């Protein structure tokens, strides 16, 4: 039988460039704002700051416990601030040890936690905004209440929710793109 035998001919590797393009490349999954990045840490710190400000401003009023929506705002903003602070510590750790937080279980936990806390914060801010409008516009009794503090705490809760949304969407997108 006359069968040809395969031969392997070595090919040289093309020379690399002069090193001008040695900048570290980011994969699409390592975008800023994701867990374990500087952008993610900045979002977590902003979430914590605005949620803590909402709690502090609302807690400085003497009559917030008399309205259920304001108590709900304090509870939701407290949960948001604790969640954001704990994940900020995780982000700091990941940045210090240069670890990626793209594990499917970790991203799932972050996504579920962000979804729950941001939904609670948004609902509490909406309820507090409704009560604040009721007190100010409809009842006209802003002179007897702490309307400025109520409005400030509600605004801080809304801003905390606005900073929690990018974290949730980035985590959800990362989870869905796997």
Secondary structure as UniProt FT lines:
FT   TURN            20..21
FT   HELIX           28..30
FT   TURN            32..33
FT   TURN            35..36
FT   HELIX           38..59
FT   HELIX           64..66
FT   HELIX           68..97
FT   HELIX           104..133
FT   HELIX           134..138
FT   TURN            142..146
FT   HELIX           147..176
//
